[in-house]
Amino acid sequence: MSVGVLFTQGQVTGEPRTVLSEILEQAEAADRLGFSAALTTEHKDSDEYFGAPLHLAFAIAARTQRVRVGTAIAIAPLYAPVVLAQDAAILDQLSGGRAWLGLGAGYMPVDYTAAGVPWDDRAQRFDETVRIVRAAHTQERFSFDDQLHHFADQAVLPRPLQDGGVPLHLAAWTPGGLRRAGRLGDGWITNALMSLDTMKAMAADYRTAAQAAGRRPHVTAIRFCWPYTSREEALELFGDTALAMARTLFDYGAITDLPGVTSADQITLEEFVRDRFVFGTPAECVETIGRFRDEAGVEDFLMIFRYPTGPDHRSVLQAMELFGTEVLPALDRPAVPA
Protein backbone atom coordinates (compact mmCIF):
# COMPACT_ATOMS: atom_id res chain seq x y z
CA MET A 1 0.00 0.00 0.00
CA SER A 2 1.23 3.48 -0.84
CA VAL A 3 0.07 7.03 -0.19
CA GLY A 4 0.44 9.92 -2.61
CA VAL A 5 -0.71 13.54 -2.67
CA LEU A 6 -3.28 15.09 -5.00
CA PHE A 7 -3.33 18.84 -5.61
CA THR A 8 -6.76 20.48 -5.93
CA GLN A 9 -6.02 24.17 -5.94
CA GLY A 10 -6.83 26.99 -8.33
CA GLN A 11 -7.19 30.72 -8.79
CA VAL A 12 -9.62 31.06 -5.89
CA THR A 13 -6.82 29.81 -3.60
CA GLY A 14 -4.75 32.93 -4.30
CA GLU A 15 -2.70 34.72 -6.93
CA PRO A 16 -2.10 32.05 -9.59
CA ARG A 17 1.68 32.34 -9.78
CA THR A 18 1.93 32.13 -6.00
CA VAL A 19 -0.39 29.13 -5.74
CA LEU A 20 1.43 27.29 -8.53
CA SER A 21 4.72 27.89 -6.74
CA GLU A 22 3.18 26.55 -3.54
CA ILE A 23 2.03 23.40 -5.35
CA LEU A 24 5.60 22.83 -6.51
CA GLU A 25 6.87 23.32 -2.96
CA GLN A 26 4.28 20.82 -1.69
CA ALA A 27 5.37 18.37 -4.39
CA GLU A 28 8.98 18.71 -3.27
CA ALA A 29 7.85 18.04 0.30
CA ALA A 30 5.97 14.93 -0.85
CA ASP A 31 9.10 13.73 -2.62
CA ARG A 32 11.24 14.31 0.48
CA LEU A 33 8.78 12.85 3.01
CA GLY A 34 8.24 9.51 1.30
CA PHE A 35 4.85 10.00 -0.34
CA SER A 36 4.47 7.87 -3.46
CA ALA A 37 2.94 10.35 -5.90
CA ALA A 38 2.33 14.07 -6.51
CA LEU A 39 -0.56 14.29 -8.95
CA THR A 40 -2.74 16.99 -10.49
CA THR A 41 -6.40 17.34 -11.45
CA GLU A 42 -8.57 19.67 -13.52
CA HIS A 43 -11.75 21.48 -14.37
CA LYS A 44 -11.69 23.65 -17.48
CA ASP A 45 -14.00 26.52 -16.49
CA SER A 46 -13.59 26.97 -12.76
CA ASP A 47 -11.58 29.33 -10.59
CA GLU A 48 -11.30 26.48 -8.05
CA TYR A 49 -8.99 24.32 -10.20
CA PHE A 50 -6.26 24.85 -12.75
CA GLY A 51 -7.20 23.57 -16.21
CA ALA A 52 -3.89 22.24 -17.54
CA PRO A 53 -2.95 19.24 -15.35
CA LEU A 54 -0.29 17.76 -17.63
CA HIS A 55 1.55 21.07 -17.91
CA LEU A 56 1.69 21.26 -14.13
CA ALA A 57 2.78 17.61 -13.97
CA PHE A 58 5.79 18.44 -16.17
CA ALA A 59 6.82 21.16 -13.72
CA ILE A 60 6.43 18.76 -10.79
CA ALA A 61 8.52 16.15 -12.61
CA ALA A 62 11.32 18.67 -13.03
CA ARG A 63 11.31 19.47 -9.30
CA THR A 64 11.14 15.92 -7.91
CA GLN A 65 13.17 12.72 -8.04
CA ARG A 66 11.06 9.75 -6.95
CA VAL A 67 7.30 10.42 -6.74
CA ARG A 68 4.92 9.38 -9.48
CA VAL A 69 3.82 12.36 -11.57
CA GLY A 70 0.72 12.83 -13.67
CA THR A 71 -3.02 13.20 -13.20
CA ALA A 72 -5.90 12.06 -11.02
CA ILE A 73 -7.73 12.90 -13.06
CA ALA A 74 -7.47 14.43 -16.51
CA ILE A 75 -10.81 14.57 -18.34
CA ALA A 76 -9.79 12.26 -21.16
CA PRO A 77 -12.53 13.02 -23.72
CA LEU A 78 -11.42 16.66 -23.85
CA TYR A 79 -8.05 15.72 -25.36
CA ALA A 80 -7.02 14.66 -28.84
CA PRO A 81 -6.07 11.04 -28.06
CA VAL A 82 -2.77 10.90 -29.94
CA VAL A 83 -1.69 14.24 -28.44
CA LEU A 84 -2.55 12.94 -24.97
CA ALA A 85 -0.52 9.80 -25.65
CA GLN A 86 2.43 11.89 -26.89
CA ASP A 87 2.36 14.21 -23.88
CA ALA A 88 2.18 11.27 -21.47
CA ALA A 89 5.07 9.53 -23.21
CA ILE A 90 7.26 12.63 -22.98
CA LEU A 91 6.33 13.04 -19.31
CA ASP A 92 7.41 9.44 -18.73
CA GLN A 93 10.72 9.97 -20.49
CA LEU A 94 11.38 13.28 -18.74
CA SER A 95 10.60 11.85 -15.30
CA GLY A 96 12.62 8.67 -15.74
CA GLY A 97 9.59 6.38 -15.92
CA ARG A 98 7.49 7.98 -13.19
CA ALA A 99 4.40 8.98 -15.20
CA TRP A 100 0.95 7.84 -14.01
CA LEU A 101 -2.29 8.77 -15.75
CA GLY A 102 -5.58 8.88 -13.93
CA LEU A 103 -8.31 9.51 -16.51
CA GLY A 104 -12.01 10.21 -16.15
CA ALA A 105 -15.02 11.17 -18.24
CA GLY A 106 -15.86 14.19 -16.10
CA TYR A 107 -19.25 15.01 -14.63
CA MET A 108 -19.74 18.71 -15.45
CA PRO A 109 -21.06 19.78 -18.89
CA VAL A 110 -19.33 23.16 -18.50
CA ASP A 111 -15.94 21.44 -18.90
CA TYR A 112 -17.04 20.12 -22.28
CA THR A 113 -18.46 23.46 -23.36
CA ALA A 114 -15.18 25.18 -22.46
CA ALA A 115 -13.21 22.66 -24.55
CA GLY A 116 -15.65 22.66 -27.46
CA VAL A 117 -16.31 18.91 -27.12
CA PRO A 118 -19.79 17.34 -27.30
CA TRP A 119 -21.20 16.20 -23.97
CA ASP A 120 -23.60 13.56 -25.27
CA ASP A 121 -20.99 11.13 -26.66
CA ARG A 122 -18.57 11.44 -23.75
CA ALA A 123 -18.73 7.75 -22.76
CA GLN A 124 -17.78 6.56 -26.25
CA ARG A 125 -15.15 9.27 -26.53
CA PHE A 126 -13.63 8.24 -23.20
CA ASP A 127 -13.60 4.57 -24.19
CA GLU A 128 -11.88 5.26 -27.51
CA THR A 129 -9.36 7.67 -25.99
CA VAL A 130 -8.19 5.10 -23.44
CA ARG A 131 -7.82 2.42 -26.12
CA ILE A 132 -5.91 4.78 -28.43
CA VAL A 133 -3.47 5.84 -25.69
CA ARG A 134 -2.90 2.18 -24.82
CA ALA A 135 -2.22 1.27 -28.46
CA ALA A 136 0.07 4.25 -28.94
CA HIS A 137 2.13 3.28 -25.90
CA THR A 138 2.43 -0.42 -26.66
CA GLN A 139 2.76 -0.64 -30.46
CA GLU A 140 5.44 0.80 -32.72
CA ARG A 141 2.72 1.75 -35.21
CA PHE A 142 -1.02 1.34 -34.83
CA SER A 143 -4.31 1.77 -36.64
CA PHE A 144 -7.68 2.51 -35.05
CA ASP A 145 -11.17 2.61 -36.47
CA ASP A 146 -14.28 3.14 -34.34
CA GLN A 147 -17.23 5.52 -34.12
CA LEU A 148 -15.35 8.76 -33.41
CA HIS A 149 -11.67 8.24 -34.23
CA HIS A 150 -9.96 6.81 -37.29
CA PHE A 151 -6.18 6.42 -37.64
CA ALA A 152 -4.05 4.45 -40.07
CA ASP A 153 -0.38 3.62 -39.50
CA GLN A 154 0.06 6.10 -36.67
CA ALA A 155 3.02 6.28 -34.27
CA VAL A 156 3.89 8.10 -31.05
CA LEU A 157 7.58 8.94 -30.77
CA PRO A 158 9.22 8.50 -28.43
CA ARG A 159 7.17 5.85 -26.71
CA PRO A 160 7.09 5.82 -22.89
CA LEU A 161 10.06 4.62 -20.89
CA GLN A 162 7.95 2.19 -18.84
CA ASP A 163 7.42 -1.26 -20.30
CA GLY A 164 3.77 -1.53 -21.27
CA GLY A 165 3.35 2.23 -21.38
CA VAL A 166 2.20 4.74 -18.79
CA PRO A 167 -0.23 3.12 -16.30
CA LEU A 168 -3.83 4.12 -17.05
CA HIS A 169 -6.12 4.22 -14.01
CA LEU A 170 -9.75 5.13 -14.66
CA ALA A 171 -12.11 7.06 -12.40
CA ALA A 172 -15.76 6.02 -12.22
CA TRP A 173 -18.81 5.93 -10.00
CA THR A 174 -21.51 4.62 -12.37
CA PRO A 175 -22.12 0.98 -13.31
CA GLY A 176 -20.97 1.58 -16.89
CA GLY A 177 -17.89 3.46 -15.74
CA LEU A 178 -16.93 0.69 -13.33
CA ARG A 179 -17.26 -1.89 -16.10
CA ARG A 180 -15.07 0.28 -18.34
CA ALA A 181 -12.43 0.63 -15.62
CA GLY A 182 -12.36 -3.13 -15.25
CA ARG A 183 -12.22 -3.75 -18.98
CA LEU A 184 -9.68 -1.10 -20.01
CA GLY A 185 -7.84 0.25 -16.98
CA ASP A 186 -4.84 -0.73 -14.91
CA GLY A 187 -6.92 0.29 -11.91
CA TRP A 188 -9.99 2.10 -10.62
CA ILE A 189 -9.92 5.51 -8.90
CA THR A 190 -12.68 6.39 -6.42
CA ASN A 191 -14.02 9.89 -6.02
CA ALA A 192 -12.87 11.89 -3.03
CA LEU A 193 -16.01 11.80 -0.92
CA MET A 194 -17.81 8.50 -1.39
CA SER A 195 -18.50 6.67 1.86
CA LEU A 196 -16.73 3.50 2.87
CA ASP A 197 -19.87 1.44 2.23
CA THR A 198 -20.25 2.91 -1.26
CA MET A 199 -16.60 2.25 -1.99
CA LYS A 200 -16.92 -1.37 -0.87
CA ALA A 201 -19.86 -1.99 -3.20
CA MET A 202 -18.30 -0.25 -6.18
CA ALA A 203 -14.95 -1.95 -5.62
CA ALA A 204 -16.69 -5.33 -5.74
CA ASP A 205 -18.39 -4.45 -9.04
CA TYR A 206 -15.13 -3.13 -10.47
CA ARG A 207 -13.20 -6.25 -9.46
CA THR A 208 -15.82 -8.48 -11.08
CA ALA A 209 -15.43 -6.54 -14.33
CA ALA A 210 -11.63 -6.59 -14.18
CA GLN A 211 -11.48 -10.30 -13.55
CA ALA A 212 -13.95 -10.97 -16.39
CA ALA A 213 -11.63 -9.02 -18.70
CA GLY A 214 -8.58 -10.93 -17.52
CA ARG A 215 -7.09 -7.86 -15.84
CA ARG A 216 -5.64 -7.63 -12.36
CA PRO A 217 -7.83 -5.24 -10.30
CA HIS A 218 -6.27 -2.33 -8.44
CA VAL A 219 -8.12 0.25 -6.31
CA THR A 220 -6.87 3.78 -5.64
CA ALA A 221 -8.88 5.87 -3.16
CA ILE A 222 -8.84 9.67 -3.14
CA ARG A 223 -9.45 11.02 0.37
CA PHE A 224 -9.53 14.42 2.04
CA CYS A 225 -6.87 14.23 4.76
CA TRP A 226 -5.80 16.14 7.84
CA PRO A 227 -3.62 14.70 10.63
CA TYR A 228 -3.32 16.69 13.81
CA THR A 229 -1.92 16.90 17.31
CA SER A 230 -4.53 19.50 18.38
CA ARG A 231 -8.15 18.74 17.47
CA GLU A 232 -9.26 22.30 18.19
CA GLU A 233 -6.64 23.73 15.83
CA ALA A 234 -7.45 21.08 13.19
CA LEU A 235 -11.14 21.95 13.23
CA GLU A 236 -10.25 25.62 12.79
CA LEU A 237 -7.81 24.98 9.93
CA PHE A 238 -9.52 22.07 8.22
CA GLY A 239 -13.13 21.92 9.31
CA ASP A 240 -14.72 24.97 7.69
CA THR A 241 -12.85 24.66 4.40
CA ALA A 242 -13.38 20.91 4.10
CA LEU A 243 -17.09 21.21 4.88
CA ALA A 244 -17.43 24.03 2.34
CA MET A 245 -15.70 21.88 -0.28
CA ALA A 246 -17.96 18.91 0.46
CA ARG A 247 -21.01 21.10 0.09
CA THR A 248 -19.70 22.52 -3.18
CA LEU A 249 -19.09 19.04 -4.57
CA PHE A 250 -22.59 18.00 -3.48
CA ASP A 251 -23.97 20.92 -5.50
CA TYR A 252 -21.82 19.85 -8.46
CA GLY A 253 -23.39 16.38 -8.33
CA ALA A 254 -20.20 14.61 -7.23
CA ILE A 255 -21.71 13.19 -4.00
CA THR A 256 -24.66 10.89 -4.56
CA ASP A 257 -24.66 8.64 -1.48
CA LEU A 258 -26.16 10.84 1.25
CA PRO A 259 -29.65 9.40 1.82
CA GLY A 260 -32.13 12.00 3.01
CA VAL A 261 -29.86 14.97 2.24
CA THR A 262 -31.59 17.27 -0.23
CA SER A 263 -29.51 20.44 0.13
CA ALA A 264 -25.84 21.16 0.78
CA ASP A 265 -26.51 23.01 4.04
CA GLN A 266 -27.72 19.73 5.60
CA ILE A 267 -24.24 18.19 5.32
CA THR A 268 -22.30 18.06 8.59
CA LEU A 269 -18.61 17.73 9.25
CA GLU A 270 -19.26 14.88 11.68
CA GLU A 271 -20.76 12.74 8.91
CA PHE A 272 -17.72 13.16 6.69
CA VAL A 273 -15.17 12.65 9.46
CA ARG A 274 -16.95 9.41 10.40
CA ASP A 275 -16.30 7.46 7.19
CA ARG A 276 -15.15 9.72 4.36
CA PHE A 277 -12.26 11.88 5.56
CA VAL A 278 -8.91 10.70 6.91
CA PHE A 279 -8.94 13.02 9.93
CA GLY A 280 -7.43 12.58 13.36
CA THR A 281 -4.26 11.99 15.30
CA PRO A 282 -1.56 10.03 13.47
CA ALA A 283 -2.75 6.82 15.15
CA GLU A 284 -6.35 7.56 14.14
CA CYS A 285 -5.26 8.23 10.54
CA VAL A 286 -3.49 4.87 10.47
CA GLU A 287 -6.66 3.20 11.78
CA THR A 288 -8.89 4.91 9.20
CA ILE A 289 -6.59 4.02 6.32
CA GLY A 290 -6.53 0.45 7.60
CA ARG A 291 -10.33 0.26 7.51
CA PHE A 292 -10.44 1.36 3.87
CA ARG A 293 -7.66 -1.09 3.06
CA ASP A 294 -9.22 -4.03 4.87
CA GLU A 295 -12.91 -3.45 4.10
CA ALA A 296 -12.77 -2.01 0.56
CA GLY A 297 -9.47 -3.55 -0.53
CA VAL A 298 -7.82 -0.21 -1.29
CA GLU A 299 -4.25 -0.67 -2.55
CA ASP A 300 -3.21 2.99 -2.90
CA PHE A 301 -4.37 6.32 -1.48
CA LEU A 302 -4.17 9.84 -2.87
CA MET A 303 -4.56 12.40 -0.08
CA ILE A 304 -5.90 15.92 -0.56
CA PHE A 305 -4.42 18.17 2.11
CA ARG A 306 -5.41 21.47 0.51
CA TYR A 307 -8.70 22.32 -1.14
CA PRO A 308 -9.34 25.36 -3.35
CA THR A 309 -10.31 27.50 -0.33
CA GLY A 310 -7.75 26.27 2.20
CA PRO A 311 -6.03 25.47 4.49
CA ASP A 312 -3.10 27.86 4.07
CA HIS A 313 0.16 26.75 2.51
CA ARG A 314 2.23 26.79 5.72
CA SER A 315 -0.34 24.67 7.55
CA VAL A 316 -0.48 22.21 4.64
CA LEU A 317 3.28 21.72 4.75
CA GLN A 318 3.08 21.10 8.50
CA ALA A 319 0.27 18.55 8.03
CA MET A 320 2.24 16.77 5.30
CA GLU A 321 5.29 16.71 7.59
CA LEU A 322 3.26 15.17 10.43
CA PHE A 323 1.75 12.59 8.09
CA GLY A 324 5.10 11.79 6.52
CA THR A 325 6.94 11.35 9.80
CA GLU A 326 4.26 9.64 11.94
CA VAL A 327 1.68 8.03 9.62
CA LEU A 328 3.66 6.78 6.63
CA PRO A 329 6.19 4.82 8.71
CA ALA A 330 3.29 2.91 10.30
CA LEU A 331 1.90 1.77 6.94
CA ASP A 332 3.16 -1.22 5.00
CA ARG A 333 3.70 0.18 1.52
CA PRO A 334 5.86 -0.25 -1.60
CA ALA A 335 8.01 2.68 -2.71
CA VAL A 336 5.64 3.70 -5.54
CA PRO A 337 2.10 2.77 -6.60
CA ALA A 338 1.67 -0.43 -8.59
C-alpha positions as CSV (number, residue, x, y, z in Angstrom):
1,M,0.0,0.0,0.0
2,S,1.2,3.5,-0.8
3,V,0.1,7.0,-0.2
4,G,0.4,9.9,-2.6
5,V,-0.7,13.5,-2.7
6,L,-3.3,15.1,-5.0
7,F,-3.3,18.8,-5.6
8,T,-6.8,20.5,-5.9
9,Q,-6.0,24.2,-5.9
10,G,-6.8,27.0,-8.3
11,Q,-7.2,30.7,-8.8
12,V,-9.6,31.1,-5.9
13,T,-6.8,29.8,-3.6
14,G,-4.7,32.9,-4.3
15,E,-2.7,34.7,-6.9
16,P,-2.1,32.0,-9.6
17,R,1.7,32.3,-9.8
18,T,1.9,32.1,-6.0
19,V,-0.4,29.1,-5.7
20,L,1.4,27.3,-8.5
21,S,4.7,27.9,-6.7
22,E,3.2,26.6,-3.5
23,I,2.0,23.4,-5.3
24,L,5.6,22.8,-6.5
25,E,6.9,23.3,-3.0
26,Q,4.3,20.8,-1.7
27,A,5.4,18.4,-4.4
28,E,9.0,18.7,-3.3
29,A,7.8,18.0,0.3
30,A,6.0,14.9,-0.9
31,D,9.1,13.7,-2.6
32,R,11.2,14.3,0.5
33,L,8.8,12.9,3.0
34,G,8.2,9.5,1.3
35,F,4.9,10.0,-0.3
36,S,4.5,7.9,-3.5
37,A,2.9,10.4,-5.9
38,A,2.3,14.1,-6.5
39,L,-0.6,14.3,-8.9
40,T,-2.7,17.0,-10.5
41,T,-6.4,17.3,-11.5
42,E,-8.6,19.7,-13.5
43,H,-11.8,21.5,-14.4
44,K,-11.7,23.7,-17.5
45,D,-14.0,26.5,-16.5
46,S,-13.6,27.0,-12.8
47,D,-11.6,29.3,-10.6
48,E,-11.3,26.5,-8.1
49,Y,-9.0,24.3,-10.2
50,F,-6.3,24.8,-12.8
51,G,-7.2,23.6,-16.2
52,A,-3.9,22.2,-17.5
53,P,-3.0,19.2,-15.4
54,L,-0.3,17.8,-17.6
55,H,1.5,21.1,-17.9
56,L,1.7,21.3,-14.1
57,A,2.8,17.6,-14.0
58,F,5.8,18.4,-16.2
59,A,6.8,21.2,-13.7
60,I,6.4,18.8,-10.8
61,A,8.5,16.2,-12.6
62,A,11.3,18.7,-13.0
63,R,11.3,19.5,-9.3
64,T,11.1,15.9,-7.9
65,Q,13.2,12.7,-8.0
66,R,11.1,9.7,-7.0
67,V,7.3,10.4,-6.7
68,R,4.9,9.4,-9.5
69,V,3.8,12.4,-11.6
70,G,0.7,12.8,-13.7
71,T,-3.0,13.2,-13.2
72,A,-5.9,12.1,-11.0
73,I,-7.7,12.9,-13.1
74,A,-7.5,14.4,-16.5
75,I,-10.8,14.6,-18.3
76,A,-9.8,12.3,-21.2
77,P,-12.5,13.0,-23.7
78,L,-11.4,16.7,-23.8
79,Y,-8.1,15.7,-25.4
80,A,-7.0,14.7,-28.8
81,P,-6.1,11.0,-28.1
82,V,-2.8,10.9,-29.9
83,V,-1.7,14.2,-28.4
84,L,-2.6,12.9,-25.0
85,A,-0.5,9.8,-25.7
86,Q,2.4,11.9,-26.9
87,D,2.4,14.2,-23.9
88,A,2.2,11.3,-21.5
89,A,5.1,9.5,-23.2
90,I,7.3,12.6,-23.0
91,L,6.3,13.0,-19.3
92,D,7.4,9.4,-18.7
93,Q,10.7,10.0,-20.5
94,L,11.4,13.3,-18.7
95,S,10.6,11.9,-15.3
96,G,12.6,8.7,-15.7
97,G,9.6,6.4,-15.9
98,R,7.5,8.0,-13.2
99,A,4.4,9.0,-15.2
100,W,0.9,7.8,-14.0
101,L,-2.3,8.8,-15.8
102,G,-5.6,8.9,-13.9
103,L,-8.3,9.5,-16.5
104,G,-12.0,10.2,-16.2
105,A,-15.0,11.2,-18.2
106,G,-15.9,14.2,-16.1
107,Y,-19.3,15.0,-14.6
108,M,-19.7,18.7,-15.5
109,P,-21.1,19.8,-18.9
110,V,-19.3,23.2,-18.5
111,D,-15.9,21.4,-18.9
112,Y,-17.0,20.1,-22.3
113,T,-18.5,23.5,-23.4
114,A,-15.2,25.2,-22.5
115,A,-13.2,22.7,-24.6
116,G,-15.7,22.7,-27.5
117,V,-16.3,18.9,-27.1
118,P,-19.8,17.3,-27.3
119,W,-21.2,16.2,-24.0
120,D,-23.6,13.6,-25.3
121,D,-21.0,11.1,-26.7
122,R,-18.6,11.4,-23.7
123,A,-18.7,7.7,-22.8
124,Q,-17.8,6.6,-26.2
125,R,-15.2,9.3,-26.5
126,F,-13.6,8.2,-23.2
127,D,-13.6,4.6,-24.2
128,E,-11.9,5.3,-27.5
129,T,-9.4,7.7,-26.0
130,V,-8.2,5.1,-23.4
131,R,-7.8,2.4,-26.1
132,I,-5.9,4.8,-28.4
133,V,-3.5,5.8,-25.7
134,R,-2.9,2.2,-24.8
135,A,-2.2,1.3,-28.5
136,A,0.1,4.3,-28.9
137,H,2.1,3.3,-25.9
138,T,2.4,-0.4,-26.7
139,Q,2.8,-0.6,-30.5
140,E,5.4,0.8,-32.7
141,R,2.7,1.8,-35.2
142,F,-1.0,1.3,-34.8
143,S,-4.3,1.8,-36.6
144,F,-7.7,2.5,-35.1
145,D,-11.2,2.6,-36.5
146,D,-14.3,3.1,-34.3
147,Q,-17.2,5.5,-34.1
148,L,-15.3,8.8,-33.4
149,H,-11.7,8.2,-34.2
150,H,-10.0,6.8,-37.3
151,F,-6.2,6.4,-37.6
152,A,-4.0,4.5,-40.1
153,D,-0.4,3.6,-39.5
154,Q,0.1,6.1,-36.7
155,A,3.0,6.3,-34.3
156,V,3.9,8.1,-31.1
157,L,7.6,8.9,-30.8
158,P,9.2,8.5,-28.4
159,R,7.2,5.9,-26.7
160,P,7.1,5.8,-22.9
161,L,10.1,4.6,-20.9
162,Q,8.0,2.2,-18.8
163,D,7.4,-1.3,-20.3
164,G,3.8,-1.5,-21.3
165,G,3.3,2.2,-21.4
166,V,2.2,4.7,-18.8
167,P,-0.2,3.1,-16.3
168,L,-3.8,4.1,-17.0
169,H,-6.1,4.2,-14.0
170,L,-9.8,5.1,-14.7
171,A,-12.1,7.1,-12.4
172,A,-15.8,6.0,-12.2
173,W,-18.8,5.9,-10.0
174,T,-21.5,4.6,-12.4
175,P,-22.1,1.0,-13.3
176,G,-21.0,1.6,-16.9
177,G,-17.9,3.5,-15.7
178,L,-16.9,0.7,-13.3
179,R,-17.3,-1.9,-16.1
180,R,-15.1,0.3,-18.3
181,A,-12.4,0.6,-15.6
182,G,-12.4,-3.1,-15.3
183,R,-12.2,-3.8,-19.0
184,L,-9.7,-1.1,-20.0
185,G,-7.8,0.3,-17.0
186,D,-4.8,-0.7,-14.9
187,G,-6.9,0.3,-11.9
188,W,-10.0,2.1,-10.6
189,I,-9.9,5.5,-8.9
190,T,-12.7,6.4,-6.4
191,N,-14.0,9.9,-6.0
192,A,-12.9,11.9,-3.0
193,L,-16.0,11.8,-0.9
194,M,-17.8,8.5,-1.4
195,S,-18.5,6.7,1.9
196,L,-16.7,3.5,2.9
197,D,-19.9,1.4,2.2
198,T,-20.3,2.9,-1.3
199,M,-16.6,2.3,-2.0
200,K,-16.9,-1.4,-0.9
201,A,-19.9,-2.0,-3.2
202,M,-18.3,-0.2,-6.2
203,A,-14.9,-2.0,-5.6
204,A,-16.7,-5.3,-5.7
205,D,-18.4,-4.5,-9.0
206,Y,-15.1,-3.1,-10.5
207,R,-13.2,-6.3,-9.5
208,T,-15.8,-8.5,-11.1
209,A,-15.4,-6.5,-14.3
210,A,-11.6,-6.6,-14.2
211,Q,-11.5,-10.3,-13.6
212,A,-13.9,-11.0,-16.4
213,A,-11.6,-9.0,-18.7
214,G,-8.6,-10.9,-17.5
215,R,-7.1,-7.9,-15.8
216,R,-5.6,-7.6,-12.4
217,P,-7.8,-5.2,-10.3
218,H,-6.3,-2.3,-8.4
219,V,-8.1,0.2,-6.3
220,T,-6.9,3.8,-5.6
221,A,-8.9,5.9,-3.2
222,I,-8.8,9.7,-3.1
223,R,-9.5,11.0,0.4
224,F,-9.5,14.4,2.0
225,C,-6.9,14.2,4.8
226,W,-5.8,16.1,7.8
227,P,-3.6,14.7,10.6
228,Y,-3.3,16.7,13.8
229,T,-1.9,16.9,17.3
230,S,-4.5,19.5,18.4
231,R,-8.1,18.7,17.5
232,E,-9.3,22.3,18.2
233,E,-6.6,23.7,15.8
234,A,-7.4,21.1,13.2
235,L,-11.1,22.0,13.2
236,E,-10.3,25.6,12.8
237,L,-7.8,25.0,9.9
238,F,-9.5,22.1,8.2
239,G,-13.1,21.9,9.3
240,D,-14.7,25.0,7.7
241,T,-12.8,24.7,4.4
242,A,-13.4,20.9,4.1
243,L,-17.1,21.2,4.9
244,A,-17.4,24.0,2.3
245,M,-15.7,21.9,-0.3
246,A,-18.0,18.9,0.5
247,R,-21.0,21.1,0.1
248,T,-19.7,22.5,-3.2
249,L,-19.1,19.0,-4.6
250,F,-22.6,18.0,-3.5
251,D,-24.0,20.9,-5.5
252,Y,-21.8,19.8,-8.5
253,G,-23.4,16.4,-8.3
254,A,-20.2,14.6,-7.2
255,I,-21.7,13.2,-4.0
256,T,-24.7,10.9,-4.6
257,D,-24.7,8.6,-1.5
258,L,-26.2,10.8,1.2
259,P,-29.7,9.4,1.8
260,G,-32.1,12.0,3.0
261,V,-29.9,15.0,2.2
262,T,-31.6,17.3,-0.2
263,S,-29.5,20.4,0.1
264,A,-25.8,21.2,0.8
265,D,-26.5,23.0,4.0
266,Q,-27.7,19.7,5.6
267,I,-24.2,18.2,5.3
268,T,-22.3,18.1,8.6
269,L,-18.6,17.7,9.2
270,E,-19.3,14.9,11.7
271,E,-20.8,12.7,8.9
272,F,-17.7,13.2,6.7
273,V,-15.2,12.7,9.5
274,R,-16.9,9.4,10.4
275,D,-16.3,7.5,7.2
276,R,-15.1,9.7,4.4
277,F,-12.3,11.9,5.6
278,V,-8.9,10.7,6.9
279,F,-8.9,13.0,9.9
280,G,-7.4,12.6,13.4
281,T,-4.3,12.0,15.3
282,P,-1.6,10.0,13.5
283,A,-2.7,6.8,15.1
284,E,-6.3,7.6,14.1
285,C,-5.3,8.2,10.5
286,V,-3.5,4.9,10.5
287,E,-6.7,3.2,11.8
288,T,-8.9,4.9,9.2
289,I,-6.6,4.0,6.3
290,G,-6.5,0.4,7.6
291,R,-10.3,0.3,7.5
292,F,-10.4,1.4,3.9
293,R,-7.7,-1.1,3.1
294,D,-9.2,-4.0,4.9
295,E,-12.9,-3.5,4.1
296,A,-12.8,-2.0,0.6
297,G,-9.5,-3.6,-0.5
298,V,-7.8,-0.2,-1.3
299,E,-4.2,-0.7,-2.6
300,D,-3.2,3.0,-2.9
301,F,-4.4,6.3,-1.5
302,L,-4.2,9.8,-2.9
303,M,-4.6,12.4,-0.1
304,I,-5.9,15.9,-0.6
305,F,-4.4,18.2,2.1
306,R,-5.4,21.5,0.5
307,Y,-8.7,22.3,-1.1
308,P,-9.3,25.4,-3.3
309,T,-10.3,27.5,-0.3
310,G,-7.8,26.3,2.2
311,P,-6.0,25.5,4.5
312,D,-3.1,27.9,4.1
313,H,0.2,26.7,2.5
314,R,2.2,26.8,5.7
315,S,-0.3,24.7,7.5
316,V,-0.5,22.2,4.6
317,L,3.3,21.7,4.7
318,Q,3.1,21.1,8.5
319,A,0.3,18.5,8.0
320,M,2.2,16.8,5.3
321,E,5.3,16.7,7.6
322,L,3.3,15.2,10.4
323,F,1.7,12.6,8.1
324,G,5.1,11.8,6.5
325,T,6.9,11.3,9.8
326,E,4.3,9.6,11.9
327,V,1.7,8.0,9.6
328,L,3.7,6.8,6.6
329,P,6.2,4.8,8.7
330,A,3.3,2.9,10.3
331,L,1.9,1.8,6.9
332,D,3.2,-1.2,5.0
333,R,3.7,0.2,1.5
334,P,5.9,-0.2,-1.6
335,A,8.0,2.7,-2.7
336,V,5.6,3.7,-5.5
337,P,2.1,2.8,-6.6
338,A,1.7,-0.4,-8.6
